Amino acid sequence: MAQVQLQGIVKAYGALQVVHAIDLDIADGEFVVLVGPSGCGKSTTLRMIAGLEDISGGMLRIGDRVVNDLPPRDRNISMVFQNYALYPHMTVRENLGFSLKIAKRAEAEIAKAVTEAAEILSLTPLLERKPGQLSGGQRQRVAMGRAIVRHPDVFLFDEPLSNLDAKLRTQMRVEIKKLHQRLGTTIVYVTHDQVEAMTLADRIVIMRDGRIEQIGTPLEVFETPVNTFVATFIGSPPMNLLEGRITDGTVELADGTRLPIPPGHGAAEGRAVTFGVRADNIMPVGHALPPTAHMADVEMEVQLSEPLGTETLLFAMLAGTEVQAKMLNPRPVRLGERLRFQISLDKCHLFDAETGAALRV
């Protein structure tokens, strides 16, 4: 196992810079997820760690070695790709042991490593099958097993679950989490799916336009986003954002509705701000969680309801903006019905309207 350090890492294609001097320290045995929208630089960063992309600037360390100029085979990393990359003419056993065979390891060593990996990933009954006889989830487990047999210092995962259906993705998330808990190896994982990031990571690195926006535990980035980008990217449904202005110590919305400033936040009189509240923290009266220390309430007209079993997601209008709210212990809601909603201010946020930065005191 090994720590991974990125110090001022830059990637440029000629005059086009796509990764902008990022700094990131990944501890030995840590599970770190790089997440962000398409084109944010997360896969490029992973490929630089793997040695599949040249580094244009900065320093990359794996363990105690600077690896900027080392080829991938000398970095002692294993990478699991989105498309499995299995050899179709080989059995599962042969696929698992192929990298060790190329490295001219002894047959007994290869057999032992393959057996151990197969047991960890429940592949033992499938060892004599070929990839064409496997499901998508089984193929991805084989790809993971092929990485395990090498006993790398670092595992790299590049959107490994994006080709699977929703049920298989959920199952494979559990498999990958169990694998990390069992092996304790450093993992760097790339995904565009914030649910994967939240459920798998020890820490999440949120990227946008080749820069790091925020680093933190899943709970930290969910509860204390540094800006509106993180606030709307992390969490499902995304955080509701309402434009307003500080007036007499309140947030005045476009239609004159006034909301108290959330505790722990603040801004100067007259400043243009954005009020943020998640659907979990705005609920109809009588269908909400117990009140918190600081509450507010507003009346809204429901435009749409989505029953989800134990709760219903409501779409309503406030100050000309669509707001998503949760209804617990739901009942049928009519289109156009006006409901009184409670807002848990302790869970709300205030951002600068121009920069999007959180306005905390």
N, C-alpha and C positions, 0 to 999 in steps of 0.2 A: 504494500500500500504506500501511497505517497500524497503529499500535498501538491497543489497546483497553484502557481502564482503567475498572474498576468500583470505586467507593469508597463503602462503606457502603450498597450498593443494597438497598432495601426494596421489597417489593410487598405491599400489603394490600387486601383487599376488605372495606371497612367495618372491623369489629372483628377480622376474621380475617386474620392475617399469614401469608403463604405463603412469602415469601423474607425472610430475617432478616439484614439488614446485612452482605451478603457483600462481600469485597474480593478483587479479582482483576486482575492485570496481565498482559496478553497482548502479547507482543513483536511488532514488525513482522515479518511473514512467518512467524509461528509457526502451527503446527497444534495447536489445543487442543480436546480432547474433554470435554464435560460428560456424565457418566455417573451413573446411579443408578436406583433402582427407580421405578416409576410413582408420580407424586404427590410427587416429591422437590423439584420446583421448577426442574428443568433447562430444560424448554421455556418456562416463564414467563420465566426469565432471558434466554433467547435472544430471545424476543419483545420484551422490554424493550430489548435491544440494537438490534433491528430497528425499534423504534418502533411496534410493533403492540400493545403494552401500555404504559399510562402507568406512570411510575416514582413510587412513593409517597414515597420518600426516598432520599438519597444523591446521588452525582454520577456521570455516565457520560460518558467522553471517547472520541471516535474521532479519532485523530490529535491535533491541537492544539485541537480544538473540543469544548466542552461541548454535548452533543446532547440533553439531557433533554427539551427542548421542541420539538426539530426534528421535522417530519413525516418518515416513512420516505423519501420521494422526495429529501429534501435531505441524507440521511446518506451517500450514495454507498456503499450496501451492496447486495448481491444475495443473495436467499434462495432455497434449494431446499427444496421441501416434500416431505412423505411421499407425497402423492397426485398428484405431477407437475404438476397444474394447467395442462395444455396446452389450447389451443383446438381442439376436435375438427374444426371446419370449415376450419381452416387447414392448409397443408402444413408440413412441418418447416422449410423455408426461411422461410415467413411467421411461424411461431412464434418462430424464432430472432431475427428482425429486428423483431418487433412493438414491443418497448419502445423501440427506437431510432426507429421510425417515429412513435410517440406523442410522442417528444421532438423530432420534426421535424428529424432529422438528414438530411443529403443522401443521395440514393439511392446514390451511389458509395461513401460511407462505410459505409452499411448493408450493401451487397453485400460489401465488403471484410471487415467484421467477421464477417458470417455465414460467409463462406468460410473464414476463419481458425479460427473456432470449430468448424466442421464437420470441418476437417482434424485439429485437435487431438483430437477425440472420435470420429474415424472414422465421421462421419455423411454424408460427401459422397455416397455412393450412395443415401442415403435422403431427400435434400432435397425431392423432389417427392411423397413419400408423406405421408399424413395419419396422425395418431396411432392411429386404429383399425387401421392396417395394420402397426403396430410391436409388437414384444415388450415386456415390462415393462422389461427392461434397456435397450432402445433408447429407450423413452420417458423413462427416467430420464436417459440421456445427453443427450436433447434439453433436458430441464429444466436440466441443468447447463450446456449450451451457451447457453441463453437468459440464464443468469446471467453467463457469460463475456463475452458481446458488449458488456456495459456497462462493462467494465474497472473494476470496483468496487475500493474500498480494502479491503473485507472481504467474504468469502463466509460466509454463514450456512447451515448444513445442519440441518434438523429431521427426524431419523430418516428419511433419504431411502431407506434400503434395506429398511425393515420390511415392505414389500409384495412383496418378491421372494423366490423360493425360495432354498434354501441354496446351490445352485451359482451362481446369478446374484449372490447377495450377495457371494460370494467374488470373482467376476469384477469386480464393481463396486467393491469395496474396492481392488483393484489399480488400476482406472481412476482413482479419486479420489486415491490416493497419487501416481500418475504425474502427474495434473493439478497437484497442489500442487508437486511437484518441478519441473515445467516452468514454472509461472507464478510461484511464490514468493509468492503472495498470502496475507495473513492469513486463516486459516480458524477459525471457531468451529463445532463440530459437536456435535450432541446425539444420544445414543443410550441405550437401556437395555441394549444388548448389549455385555458387557465384552470379548468377542473383537474386535469392531469397534474399541473404545476402545484395546485393547492393540496392535493391528496398525497403526492409523492415526496415533496421536497422537505429537506431540513431548512434550506433557505432558497428563496426565489430571487432571481435576477431579472428585473423587468427592463427590456430594451426597446428603444424607439430610434429610428434613423441612425443606427450605428453607435448610439450612446446608451449608457446605463441610466435609467430614470430612478430606480430605487432597488435596494438590496435589503432583504429582511426575511424573517420567518413568515410562513403563510398568514399567521394571525396578525403580525405587524403590518404587512402590506395591505391586508383587508381592513383593519381597524384604523390605521393611521397613514393613509395614502399621502404622498408628498405633493401631489398635484392632481388635476382633473383627469389627466390621461390614465394614471394608475387607478384612480377611483372608478373610472368607467371600464377599464380593461379587466380588473380583478373583481370577481363577484358576478353572480348570475341570479336574477337579471342585473344589468349594470346600475350603478348609482344614479338616482334622479338628480338632475342639475337644474336649478331655478335661478334665473338672472334677477338681480335686484340692486339696491343701493342702501347704504347705511343711513338711516334717518331716525333721529331722536333715540339712538341706542338700539334700534331694531333693524331687521332686514325688510325693506319695503319692496314688494314685488311689483311687476308692471301694472297690475290691476288695483294696486293700493293695499292689497293684503300685507299685513305685517307679521313677521315671525321673529321671536326672540333670537338673539345671537347665541349659537351653541356654546355651552361651557368650554373653557379652554381655548376659545378663539376670539379674535377681535380685529377691528379695523377702524380707521379714522372716519369721522362724520363726513358724509357725502361720497365716500369711496364706492365705486362700482364693484360688486362682489357676486360670487356664485354660491348659492346655498345648496349643499349636498345632503341627500337623505336616501338611504337604501330602502327597498321595498319591505324588508323585515322590520323597519322602524317607523313605518307609517301604515296604520291599520284602522279599520272602522271601529267606532265605539261599540263595545259589546262583543267584538270578535278580535280582540287584541291581547297581547301579552300583558301581564301586570304592569302598572305604571312605574316609570323610573322617577328619579328625584326631580327632573326637570321635564315638563311636558308642555306641549302646545296643541291646539286643535284647529282644523280648517274644515270647511264644507266643500265638497267637490261633486261633480256630476260624473257618473260612471258611463264610460263609452263602450266598454267591452269587458267581459269576464271569461277567464280560462279556468275551469274546474280542474284541480290536480289531485283530487281525492281528499286528503286530510286538510287541504287548504285550497283557496282559490286566489288566482292572481287577477287583480283588478286594474284596469286602465282607466284613468280619470283625467280631467283637465283642471289645471290650477294656473291662473295667471297666463293663459294662452299656451301653456306647456303641458305635454302629456306626462303624467306621473304614473308609475307602476307601484301598486301597494299590495300587501298580503291580507287575506281574510282567513282567520283561523276559525275552526268549527263552522264551516261555511253554510250559507243558505243560498237559494236562488236569488240572483240580482237582476233587476230589469234594466234594459237599455235606457239611459237617461235618468235613472234613479239618483237622487241626491242623498249623499251620506255624510255624516260627520266623522272625520278621521282624527285619530290621536297621533301625534308625532313625538317620539322619544328623543328629545333634544340632546341628551347625553351621548347619543350615537351619531349625531349629525356633524356636518363639517362646513367650513367656510373657506372659500378660495378667492384669490384675486381674479377679477373678471378678465383682465388683460393677459396676465402671464399664466394663469391657472395654478399658481403656487398656493399651497395651504397657508392660511393665515392663523397661525397658532400663537398664543401668548405664553 
